[in-house]
Amino acid sequence: MFRRTIAPGIEIKLLEPGDAEAVFAAAGRDRAYLREWLPWVDRTQSAEDVRQFIEEVVSPQWTDNRGPQCGIWVDGSLAGSVGCHAIDWTNRACSLGYWIESRRQGQGIVTRSVAGMLNYLFEEMLLHRVVIQCAVGNHRSCAIPERLGFTKEGVLRQAGHVGDRWVDLATWSILEDEWPPVAQLRT
Ligand SMILES: CC(C)(COP(=O)(O)OP(=O)(O)OC[C@H]1O[C@@H](n2cnc3c(N)ncnc32)[C@H](O)[C@@H]1OP(=O)(O)O)[C@@H](O)C(=O)NCCC(=O)NCCS
């Protein structure tokens, strides 16, 4: 079971089927805010949909050694998620995704959770490259790789479909010999 303490009161923990209700409740409280950038929100209509995703994607991905998808827990409550899309072992690479409840924004919870994930991916899993893709208009999301020392590689035109619109995706990456950046000292 993957579990890391990020800071006092903040923990990331592998999602399990028993977390489905908590994920659905947190996402449900923030549906309008999340659906602006996350295509899965409109497809997720019940806790059962979340449970199915955990059972069919998250759990087998972890069992197959292709990386954890975690809940972010703040003071014992599920507040968001941070996770790897399945690791590509041929190239020792993966990409990351994340979200946090609107009321928990602006506290560095996601930046620190992503940093915790990068520590694991580079130091324990010995990955070579990690990518974050975010819509160019999603300034809060793009600020996370920028804050953590990623390099912006370019923009993929209309590479994401969210709701009823196409969005351009900025691709950010960081390599094993670039982590941790000297500037990344705040915890
Ligand atoms: C994208 C998203 C995760 C960003 O959340 P966030 O709260 O801005 O990110 P963080 O939790 O890292 O907080 C960053 C802020 O905390 C501050 N902060 C405080 N303590 C900090 C610390 N110890 N370390 C880093 N930052 C800290 C930062 O300076 C920054 O401040 P600012 O908001 O004034 O710029 C959030 O807006 C979200 O979930 N959006 C909807 C879903 C989404 O878009 N997901 C991403 C799809 S690609």
The ligand as a MOL file (V3000), in Angstrom:
LIG
                    3D

  0  0  0     0  0            999 V3000
M  V30 BEGIN CTAB
M  V30 COUNTS 48 50 0 0 0
M  V30 BEGIN ATOM
M  V30 1 C -5.0450 23.1540 -10.4580 0
M  V30 2 C -5.1910 23.1230 -8.9210 0
M  V30 3 C -4.8700 21.7330 -8.4310 0
M  V30 4 C -4.2200 24.1600 -8.3350 0
M  V30 5 O -4.4560 24.2540 -6.9500 0
M  V30 6 P -3.6620 25.3230 -6.0520 0
M  V30 7 O -4.3240 25.3890 -4.7580 0
M  V30 8 O -3.4660 26.5820 -6.8400 0
M  V30 9 O -2.2060 24.6540 -5.8950 0
M  V30 10 P -1.4210 24.4840 -4.5260 0
M  V30 11 O -2.2340 23.6610 -3.5760 0
M  V30 12 O -0.0840 23.9830 -4.8720 0
M  V30 13 O -1.3490 25.9710 -3.9440 0
M  V30 14 C -0.5080 26.9410 -4.5610 0
M  V30 15 C -0.5890 28.2330 -3.7540 0
M  V30 16 O -0.2140 27.9760 -2.3980 0
M  V30 17 C 0.9100 28.8200 -2.0530 0
M  V30 18 N 1.7120 28.0910 -1.0560 0
M  V30 19 C 1.5330 28.2320 0.2810 0
M  V30 20 N 2.3680 27.4280 0.9450 0
M  V30 21 C 3.0880 26.7550 0.0010 0
M  V30 22 C 4.1110 25.7690 0.0770 0
M  V30 23 N 4.5660 25.3140 1.2450 0
M  V30 24 N 4.6110 25.2710 -1.0710 0
M  V30 25 C 4.1550 25.6950 -2.2640 0
M  V30 26 N 3.1900 26.6470 -2.3920 0
M  V30 27 C 2.6720 27.1770 -1.2580 0
M  V30 28 C 1.5670 29.1070 -3.3810 0
M  V30 29 O 2.3740 30.2590 -3.3200 0
M  V30 30 C 0.3530 29.3110 -4.2520 0
M  V30 31 O -0.1970 30.5720 -3.9360 0
M  V30 32 P -1.1320 31.4250 -4.9730 0
M  V30 33 O -2.4270 30.6800 -5.0730 0
M  V30 34 O -1.2670 32.7320 -4.3080 0
M  V30 35 O -0.3930 31.4720 -6.2730 0
M  V30 36 C -6.6350 23.5020 -8.5010 0
M  V30 37 O -6.9130 24.8090 -8.9300 0
M  V30 38 C -7.6840 22.5500 -9.0730 0
M  V30 39 O -7.8850 21.4720 -8.5540 0
M  V30 40 N -8.3700 22.9840 -10.1570 0
M  V30 41 C -9.4390 22.1910 -10.7380 0
M  V30 42 C -8.9420 20.8950 -11.3550 0
M  V30 43 C -7.7440 21.0780 -12.2600 0
M  V30 44 O -7.6490 22.0440 -13.0040 0
M  V30 45 N -6.8140 20.1130 -12.2150 0
M  V30 46 C -5.6110 20.1420 -13.0340 0
M  V30 47 C -5.8690 19.6460 -14.3880 0
M  V30 48 S -4.3730 19.6810 -15.3820 0
M  V30 END ATOM
M  V30 BEGIN BOND
M  V30 1 1 1 2
M  V30 2 1 2 3
M  V30 3 1 2 4
M  V30 4 1 2 36
M  V30 5 1 4 5
M  V30 6 1 5 6
M  V30 7 2 6 7
M  V30 8 1 6 8
M  V30 9 1 6 9
M  V30 10 1 9 10
M  V30 11 2 10 11
M  V30 12 1 10 12
M  V30 13 1 10 13
M  V30 14 1 13 14
M  V30 15 1 14 15
M  V30 16 1 15 16
M  V30 17 1 15 30
M  V30 18 1 16 17
M  V30 19 1 17 18
M  V30 20 1 17 28
M  V30 21 1 18 19
M  V30 22 1 18 27
M  V30 23 2 19 20
M  V30 24 1 20 21
M  V30 25 1 21 22
M  V30 26 2 21 27
M  V30 27 1 22 23
M  V30 28 2 22 24
M  V30 29 1 24 25
M  V30 30 2 25 26
M  V30 31 1 26 27
M  V30 32 1 28 29
M  V30 33 1 28 30
M  V30 34 1 30 31
M  V30 35 1 31 32
M  V30 36 2 32 33
M  V30 37 1 32 34
M  V30 38 1 32 35
M  V30 39 1 36 37
M  V30 40 1 36 38
M  V30 41 2 38 39
M  V30 42 1 38 40
M  V30 43 1 40 41
M  V30 44 1 41 42
M  V30 45 1 42 43
M  V30 46 2 43 44
M  V30 47 1 43 45
M  V30 48 1 45 46
M  V30 49 1 46 47
M  V30 50 1 47 48
M  V30 END BOND
M  V30 END CTAB
M  END
